[in-house]
Amino acid sequence: MEREDQLYPPIKALLERQGYTVKGEVGAADVVARRGDDAPVVVELKLRFSLSLFHQAITRLAVTDLVYIAVPKPKGKQARRMLKDNLAMSRRLGIGLITVLPDGRAEVQCDPGPYAPRKSKKKTTRLLREFDRLQGDPNAGGATRHGIVTAYRQDALRCAAHLAQNGATKGSDVAAQAGVAKATQLMAANHYGWFERVRTGIYQLTETGAAGLKHWAYSWDLED
């Protein structure tokens, strides 16, 4: 769809099937629908999600609680994520979301109304575990240039530093001396390409690992 007015017929048909009388461009609203003495429905049309679209919808909440935004259904590689994120925002704001497919069908993704997202104990636990594992505050400044430092990367750096100082070492010795309980598993997984197994249970640092130590040196104190 190339024009906003192409969204209007599917939205009008959707509302008329529910018994509404629908008119376009009423005052500042793109679409207004009425059904008897019910509160009016307002729909704001746009060709894509944007912050200004949500601003318009919030403004319409001063007129009625039944406010929707309508956009063509996103397509492409990131479409599902885009729709999921904007659906969550719509729910949090208490507004409805309608998507229009290329064949002209309109789909109601959510209706207006109060929304209280459920807290995820699993996600909270994961966040706090990462907070506790992360040593210091390595992502304060410079994170965009270097990348984000995770607790996993800090463990990898400790293993790499130990190998850089001691040469090829048994995984259990790295675990004990570098303070990384899962050192053997970490080095075996080798997500960053920093480690090389020279024989069973014994690992040495690769050139990539040596470069990684220099690149990430800002993020932690090797003497800790």
C-alpha positions in Angstrom: 0.0 0.0 0.0 1.3 3.4 -1.0 -1.3 5.8 0.4 -3.1 6.0 3.7 -6.5 6.3 2.0 -6.0 2.7 0.8 -6.3 1.6 4.4 -9.7 3.2 4.8 -12.0 0.7 2.9 -10.8 -2.3 4.9 -11.2 -0.5 8.2 -14.6 0.8 7.2 -15.8 -2.6 6.2 -14.5 -4.2 9.4 -16.4 -1.7 11.5 -19.5 -1.8 9.4 -19.7 -5.6 9.9 -20.0 -4.8 13.6 -22.9 -2.5 13.1 -21.1 0.9 13.1 -21.7 3.9 10.9 -18.3 5.0 9.7 -17.0 8.3 8.3 -13.6 9.4 7.3 -11.7 12.6 8.2 -13.9 13.8 11.0 -12.3 16.7 12.7 -8.7 15.8 13.4 -9.4 12.0 13.4 -8.8 9.8 10.3 -11.8 7.5 11.0 -14.7 7.9 13.4 -17.4 5.2 13.9 -20.7 5.3 15.9 -23.1 2.6 16.9 -26.2 3.8 18.7 -25.4 5.4 22.0 -22.1 3.5 22.3 -18.9 5.5 22.8 -17.4 6.5 19.4 -14.5 4.5 17.9 -11.5 6.5 16.5 -8.9 5.0 14.2 -5.7 6.7 13.1 -4.2 5.5 9.8 -0.6 5.4 8.9 1.6 3.5 6.4 4.1 2.4 9.1 4.6 2.4 12.8 6.1 5.6 14.2 6.2 7.6 17.5 4.0 10.3 16.0 1.3 7.7 15.3 1.3 6.7 19.0 1.2 10.4 19.9 -1.9 10.9 17.8 -3.6 7.9 19.3 -2.9 9.1 22.9 -4.3 12.5 22.0 -7.5 10.8 20.8 -8.0 9.2 24.2 -9.2 12.6 25.4 -12.3 12.0 23.1 -12.9 8.3 23.6 -11.4 5.2 25.2 -12.0 3.3 22.0 -8.9 4.3 20.0 -7.1 2.2 17.4 -4.1 2.6 15.2 -4.1 0.9 11.8 -1.1 0.1 9.6 -0.3 -2.3 6.7 0.8 -5.6 8.2 4.6 -5.4 8.3 6.5 -7.7 6.0 10.1 -8.6 5.6 12.9 -10.1 7.8 12.1 -8.2 11.0 8.3 -8.0 10.5 7.3 -10.4 13.3 9.5 -8.7 15.8 8.3 -5.2 14.7 4.7 -6.3 15.1 5.3 -7.9 18.5 7.1 -4.8 19.9 4.4 -2.4 18.6 1.6 -4.7 19.8 3.1 -4.6 23.3 3.3 -0.8 23.2 -0.3 -0.5 22.0 -1.4 -2.7 24.9 0.6 -0.8 27.4 -0.9 2.5 26.2 -4.5 1.0 26.2 -5.1 1.5 22.5 -6.1 -1.0 19.9 -4.1 -2.2 16.9 -5.4 -3.2 13.5 -3.2 -4.5 10.6 -4.3 -4.5 7.0 -3.1 -7.3 4.6 -2.3 -6.7 0.9 -5.5 -8.5 -0.1 -7.6 -5.9 1.8 -8.4 -7.9 4.9 -8.2 -6.1 8.3 -7.0 -8.0 11.3 -7.6 -6.8 14.9 -4.4 -7.5 16.8 -5.7 -6.1 20.1 -8.6 -4.0 21.4 -8.3 -0.9 23.6 -8.4 -1.4 27.3 -6.4 -1.5 30.5 -3.4 -3.7 30.4 -1.1 -5.0 33.2 1.8 -7.1 31.8 2.6 -10.1 33.8 6.0 -10.1 35.4 8.3 -13.0 34.4 10.1 -14.5 37.4 12.4 -16.3 35.0 13.5 -13.1 33.3 13.9 -11.3 36.6 16.1 -14.1 38.0 18.2 -14.1 34.8 18.7 -10.4 35.0 19.7 -10.4 38.6 22.0 -13.4 38.1 23.8 -11.5 35.3 24.0 -8.4 37.5 25.6 -10.4 40.3 28.1 -12.2 38.0 29.2 -9.0 36.2 32.3 -7.7 37.9 32.5 -3.9 38.3 30.7 -1.6 35.8 32.5 -2.4 32.5 29.8 -1.0 30.2 29.9 2.6 31.6 31.1 4.5 28.5 32.8 3.1 25.4 30.3 0.2 25.2 29.2 1.2 21.7 32.7 1.3 20.3 34.0 -1.9 21.9 30.8 -3.9 22.4 28.8 -5.0 25.5 30.7 -6.8 28.2 28.8 -9.7 29.7 29.6 -11.9 32.6 30.3 -14.7 30.2 32.8 -12.6 28.3 34.5 -11.6 31.6 34.9 -15.3 32.4 36.4 -15.9 29.0 38.8 -13.0 29.6 39.9 -14.5 32.9 40.5 -17.9 31.2 42.4 -16.2 28.4 44.5 -14.1 30.7 45.5 -17.2 32.7 46.5 -19.0 29.5 48.4 -16.0 28.2 50.5 -16.0 31.4 50.9 -19.8 31.9 50.6 -21.3 28.4 48.7 -24.5 27.7 46.9 -25.5 30.9 44.5 -28.2 32.1 40.9 -26.9 32.2 40.4 -27.8 35.9 43.5 -25.8 36.8 42.2 -22.8 34.9 38.9 -23.2 36.7 40.7 -23.2 40.1 43.3 -20.6 39.5 41.3 -18.1 37.4 38.1 -18.4 39.5 35.9 -19.6 36.6 34.0 -22.6 37.7 33.0 -23.7 34.2 36.3 -22.9 32.5 36.6 -26.2 30.7 33.1 -26.0 29.2 33.7 -22.4 28.3 37.0 -23.1 26.5 35.5 -26.2 24.8 32.6 -24.2 23.5 35.0 -21.6 22.2 32.3 -19.1 21.2 34.9 -16.3 20.5 37.6 -18.4 18.9 40.0 -17.6 21.7 40.9 -21.1 22.8 42.4 -24.2 21.2 42.5 -27.7 22.6 46.0 -29.2 22.3 45.0 -32.5 23.9 42.3 -33.9 26.1 41.3 -31.4 28.7 44.2 -29.0 28.0 43.8 -25.7 26.2 46.0 -22.9 24.9 45.3 -19.3 23.8 44.9 -18.6 20.1 46.1 -15.4 18.3 42.4 -14.3 18.2 42.4 -14.8 22.0 45.5 -12.7 22.5 43.9 -9.9 20.4 40.7 -10.2 22.4 42.6 -9.6 25.6 44.0 -6.4 24.2 40.7 -5.3 22.8 38.7 -5.8 26.0 41.5 -4.7 28.4 39.5 -1.6 29.3 36.6 -3.6 30.6 38.1 -5.2 33.7 41.1 -5.4 36.0 43.1 -8.6 35.3 44.6 -8.4 38.8 41.1 -8.8 40.5 
